[in-house]
Amino acid sequence: MKTSPYRKGYQVEHFCRELLREKYNALVIRSSRSLGPADIIAIMPDKKEIWLIQVKQAEAPSDHQKLAEMLRDLKALEGDYKVKPKAFMKVRGRYQFIDI
């Protein structure tokens, strides 16, 4: 039986997640059937870094500029951000974002 493209992609994502957990001690969040720019978000508290990762099973182009163009939506998210922990819960019967 032939492996579907979804299944192949899932297997590469699984390998990526395990590597991030083992090598970087990362908290890993997978965006199932991602339609956005990132398939995986890796939070590395030790390094104070967050990686947004697009997983591809294909061979990377040798031209780094071409890769950046292919993933321009992801590249556009690069920068410094302030991280704010929040909860989304009811307050007097209405849902609100609450600072933690």
BAKOLKOL-497873 format. One record per residue: residue number from 1; residue in three letters; x, y, z of N, C-alpha, C, O in turn. Coordinates in steps of 0.2 Angstrom, whole numbers, plus 5000, padded with zeros to 4 digits. Atoms other than C-alpha are relative to their C-alpha. Example, Ala and Ser with C-alpha at 12.3 -4.5 7.8 and 13.67 -1.06 7.14 Angstrom:
{tinu 1,'ALA',{5004,4994,5000},{5062,4978,5039},{5004,5006,5000},{5009,5005,5003}}
{tinu 2,'SER',{4996,4994,4999},{5068,4995,5036},{4996,5005,5003},{4999,5011,5004}}
This chain:
{tinu 1,'MET',{5004,4994,5000},{5000,5000,5000},{5004,5006,5000},{5009,5007,5004}}
{tinu 2,'LYS',{4996,4994,5001},{5007,5017,4995},{4998,5005,5006},{4992,5006,5008}}
{tinu 3,'THR',{5001,4995,4995},{5009,5030,5009},{4998,5006,4997},{5001,5009,4992}}
{tinu 4,'SER',{5003,4993,5002},{4999,5046,5007},{5005,5005,5001},{5009,5005,5006}}
{tinu 5,'PRO',{4995,4994,4999},{5008,5063,5006},{4998,5002,5007},{5003,5004,5010}}
{tinu 6,'TYR',{5001,4998,4993},{4999,5067,5022},{5003,4996,5005},{5006,4999,5010}}
{tinu 7,'ARG',{4996,5005,4995},{5006,5052,5031},{5007,5001,5000},{5011,5001,5005}}
{tinu 8,'LYS',{4993,4999,5000},{5023,5055,5025},{5002,5007,5003},{5007,5007,5007}}
{tinu 9,'GLY',{4999,4994,4997},{5022,5073,5030},{5000,5000,5008},{5004,5003,5012}}
{tinu 10,'TYR',{5001,5001,4993},{5016,5068,5047},{5006,4996,5003},{5008,4998,5009}}
{tinu 11,'GLN',{4994,5003,4998},{5031,5056,5049},{5006,5004,5001},{5009,5004,5006}}
{tinu 12,'VAL',{4995,4995,4999},{5043,5070,5046},{4999,5005,5005},{5004,5006,5009}}
{tinu 13,'GLU',{5002,4996,4994},{5034,5081,5058},{5001,4997,5006},{5004,5000,5011}}
{tinu 14,'HIS',{4999,5004,4994},{5035,5067,5071},{5007,5000,5002},{5009,5001,5007}}
{tinu 15,'PHE',{4992,5000,5000},{5054,5066,5068},{5002,5007,5003},{5006,5007,5007}}
{tinu 16,'CYS',{4998,4993,4998},{5056,5085,5070},{4998,5001,5007},{5002,5004,5011}}
{tinu 17,'ARG',{5003,4999,4993},{5045,5085,5086},{5005,4997,5005},{5007,5000,5010}}
{tinu 18,'GLU',{4996,5004,4995},{5055,5071,5094},{5007,5003,5001},{5010,5004,5006}}
{tinu 19,'LEU',{4993,4997,5000},{5072,5080,5089},{5000,5006,5004},{5004,5007,5008}}
{tinu 20,'LEU',{5001,4994,4997},{5066,5096,5096},{5000,4999,5008},{5003,5002,5012}}
{tinu 21,'ARG',{5001,5002,4993},{5061,5088,5113},{5007,4997,5003},{5009,4999,5008}}
{tinu 22,'GLU',{4994,5003,4997},{5077,5078,5115},{5006,5004,5000},{5010,5004,5005}}
{tinu 23,'LYS',{4994,4996,5001},{5090,5090,5108},{5000,5007,5004},{5005,5009,5006}}
{tinu 24,'TYR',{5001,4993,4998},{5083,5107,5113},{4995,5000,5007},{4994,5006,5009}}
{tinu 25,'ASN',{5005,5000,4994},{5071,5102,5128},{4995,5005,4999},{4993,5009,5003}}
{tinu 26,'ALA',{5005,4996,5002},{5058,5111,5119},{4993,4998,5001},{4991,4992,5001}}
{tinu 27,'LEU',{5007,5002,5000},{5039,5112,5122},{4998,5001,4993},{4999,5006,4990}}
{tinu 28,'VAL',{5002,5000,5007},{5032,5108,5105},{4993,5000,4999},{4989,4996,5002}}
{tinu 29,'ILE',{5007,4999,5002},{5015,5113,5098},{5000,4998,4992},{5003,5002,4988}}
{tinu 30,'ARG',{5001,5001,5008},{5009,5105,5081},{4994,5003,4998},{4989,5002,5002}}
{tinu 31,'SER',{5006,4998,5003},{4997,5113,5070},{4997,4995,4995},{5000,4995,4990}}
{tinu 32,'SER',{5002,5005,5004},{4987,5099,5063},{4997,5002,4993},{4993,5007,4993}}
{tinu 33,'ARG',{5002,4998,5007},{4984,5100,5044},{5001,5008,4999},{4996,5011,4997}}
{tinu 34,'SER',{4998,4992,5000},{4992,5118,5045},{4999,5003,4994},{5001,5001,4988}}
{tinu 35,'LEU',{5001,4995,5006},{4986,5131,5033},{5003,5006,5001},{5003,5010,4996}}
{tinu 36,'GLY',{4996,4994,4999},{4996,5144,5041},{5008,4999,4998},{5009,4994,4995}}
{tinu 37,'PRO',{4993,5000,5002},{5015,5148,5039},{5004,4995,5004},{5009,4993,5001}}
{tinu 38,'ALA',{4996,5005,4995},{5021,5136,5053},{4996,4994,5001},{4990,4994,5003}}
{tinu 39,'ASP',{5003,5007,4999},{5018,5117,5055},{5001,4999,5008},{4997,4996,5011}}
{tinu 40,'ILE',{4998,5001,4993},{5027,5117,5072},{5002,5006,5003},{5006,5010,5000}}
{tinu 41,'ILE',{4997,4994,4996},{5030,5130,5086},{5004,4996,5006},{5001,4992,5009}}
{tinu 42,'ALA',{4996,5003,4995},{5044,5125,5097},{5002,5006,5005},{5005,5011,5003}}
{tinu 43,'ILE',{4999,4995,4994},{5046,5135,5114},{5006,4997,5004},{5005,4992,5007}}
{tinu 44,'MET',{4994,5003,4997},{5064,5133,5121},{5001,5005,5006},{5004,5010,5005}}
{tinu 45,'PRO',{4999,4996,4994},{5063,5141,5139},{5007,5001,5002},{5009,5007,5004}}
{tinu 46,'ASP',{4993,4999,4998},{5082,5138,5142},{5003,5005,4995},{5008,5009,4998}}
{tinu 47,'LYS',{4996,4995,5005},{5087,5148,5126},{4996,5007,5000},{4998,5011,4997}}
{tinu 48,'LYS',{5005,4995,5001},{5072,5160,5128},{4999,5002,4992},{4999,5007,4990}}
{tinu 49,'GLU',{5001,4999,5007},{5068,5157,5110},{4994,4996,4998},{4992,4991,5001}}
{tinu 50,'ILE',{5005,5003,5003},{5053,5152,5100},{5001,4999,4992},{5003,5004,4989}}
{tinu 51,'TRP',{4999,5001,5007},{5055,5144,5083},{4993,4998,4997},{4989,4994,4999}}
{tinu 52,'LEU',{5006,5001,5004},{5041,5144,5070},{5003,4995,4994},{5007,4998,4990}}
{tinu 53,'ILE',{4996,5004,5004},{5045,5129,5059},{4995,4997,4994},{4989,4995,4996}}
{tinu 54,'GLN',{5003,5003,5005},{5038,5124,5042},{5003,4993,4998},{5009,4994,4996}}
{tinu 55,'VAL',{4997,5007,5001},{5041,5105,5039},{4999,4998,4993},{4993,4998,4991}}
{tinu 56,'LYS',{5000,5002,5007},{5045,5099,5021},{5004,4994,5000},{5009,4993,5003}}
{tinu 57,'GLN',{4997,5007,5001},{5049,5081,5016},{5005,5001,4994},{5009,4996,4994}}
{tinu 58,'ALA',{4996,4999,5006},{5058,5088,5000},{5007,5002,5002},{5008,5005,5008}}
{tinu 59,'GLU',{4993,4998,4999},{5076,5091,4999},{5000,5008,4999},{4997,5011,4995}}
{tinu 60,'ALA',{5000,4992,5000},{5080,5110,5003},{5004,5002,4994},{5009,4999,4992}}
{tinu 61,'PRO',{4996,4997,5006},{5086,5121,4988},{5007,5002,5003},{5008,5004,5008}}
{tinu 62,'SER',{4993,4998,4998},{5105,5124,4988},{5000,5008,5001},{5005,5011,5005}}
{tinu 63,'ASP',{5000,4993,5000},{5101,5143,4986},{4995,5002,5006},{4989,5002,5006}}
{tinu 64,'HIS',{5004,4998,4994},{5096,5150,5003},{4995,5005,4998},{4990,5006,5002}}
{tinu 65,'GLN',{5004,4995,5002},{5088,5165,4995},{4993,4997,4997},{4988,4999,4998}}
{tinu 66,'LYS',{5006,5004,5003},{5076,5153,4985},{4996,4997,5006},{4990,4998,5005}}
{tinu 67,'LEU',{5004,5002,4994},{5071,5145,5002},{4996,5005,5003},{4991,5004,5005}}
{tinu 68,'ALA',{5003,4994,4996},{5068,5162,5010},{4994,5002,4996},{4988,5004,4998}}
{tinu 69,'GLU',{5005,4998,5004},{5057,5166,4995},{4994,4995,5000},{4988,4997,5000}}
{tinu 70,'MET',{5005,5006,4999},{5047,5149,4996},{4996,5001,5006},{4990,5000,5006}}
{tinu 71,'LEU',{5003,5000,4993},{5044,5152,5014},{4999,5008,5002},{5000,5009,5008}}
{tinu 72,'ARG',{5000,4993,4999},{5042,5171,5013},{4995,5002,5006},{4996,5007,5010}}
{tinu 73,'ASP',{5005,4999,4995},{5026,5171,5024},{5003,4999,5007},{5002,5002,5012}}
{tinu 74,'LEU',{4996,5002,4994},{5036,5162,5038},{5005,5005,5002},{5006,5007,5007}}
{tinu 75,'LYS',{4994,4996,4999},{5051,5173,5036},{4998,5007,5002},{5001,5011,5006}}
{tinu 76,'ALA',{5003,4993,4998},{5040,5189,5038},{4998,5000,5007},{4998,5006,5010}}
{tinu 77,'LEU',{5002,5000,4992},{5036,5184,5056},{5006,5000,5004},{5006,5001,5010}}
{tinu 78,'GLU',{4994,4999,4996},{5054,5185,5061},{5001,5007,5003},{4999,5012,5001}}
{tinu 79,'GLY',{4999,4993,4996},{5058,5198,5075},{4999,4998,5007},{4999,4993,5009}}
{tinu 80,'ASP',{5000,5001,4993},{5057,5201,5093},{4993,5002,5002},{4989,5006,5000}}
{tinu 81,'TYR',{5007,4999,4998},{5040,5199,5102},{5001,5000,5008},{5005,4997,5011}}
{tinu 82,'LYS',{5001,5001,4992},{5034,5201,5120},{4995,4995,5001},{4990,4995,4998}}
{tinu 83,'VAL',{5004,5005,4998},{5027,5186,5127},{4996,5001,5006},{4998,5003,5011}}
{tinu 84,'LYS',{5004,4999,4995},{5012,5188,5138},{4995,4994,5002},{4991,4992,4997}}
{tinu 85,'PRO',{5004,5006,4998},{5004,5173,5147},{4993,5003,5002},{4992,5008,5006}}
{tinu 86,'LYS',{5007,4998,4999},{4985,5174,5147},{4996,4994,5001},{4998,4989,4999}}
{tinu 87,'ALA',{5005,5005,5000},{4970,5164,5151},{4994,5003,4997},{4993,5009,4996}}
{tinu 88,'PHE',{5006,4997,5003},{4953,5165,5142},{4995,4996,5003},{4993,4990,5002}}
{tinu 89,'MET',{5005,5003,4996},{4939,5162,5154},{4994,5005,5001},{4995,5011,4999}}
{tinu 90,'LYS',{5006,4996,4999},{4922,5168,5159},{5002,5005,5007},{5004,5002,5012}}
{tinu 91,'VAL',{5001,4996,4994},{4921,5183,5171},{4993,5003,5000},{4991,5007,4995}}
{tinu 92,'ARG',{5007,4998,4999},{4904,5187,5177},{4996,4998,4994},{4992,5002,4991}}
{tinu 93,'GLY',{5004,5003,5005},{4897,5176,5163},{5002,5002,4993},{4999,4999,4988}}
{tinu 94,'ARG',{4998,4999,5007},{4907,5183,5148},{5007,4998,4999},{5011,4999,5004}}
{tinu 95,'TYR',{4993,5002,5001},{4923,5176,5141},{5004,5006,4999},{5003,5011,4995}}
{tinu 96,'GLN',{4995,4994,5001},{4938,5188,5142},{5007,4997,5001},{5008,4991,5003}}
{tinu 97,'PHE',{4993,5002,4999},{4957,5187,5141},{5002,5003,5006},{5001,5009,5008}}
{tinu 98,'ILE',{4999,4998,4993},{4964,5188,5158},{5008,4999,5001},{5011,4994,4999}}
{tinu 99,'ASP',{4992,5001,4999},{4983,5192,5162},{5001,4996,5006},{4997,4995,5011}}
{tinu 100,'ILE',{4998,5005,4994},{4991,5179,5173},{5006,5003,5003},{5008,5000,5008}}
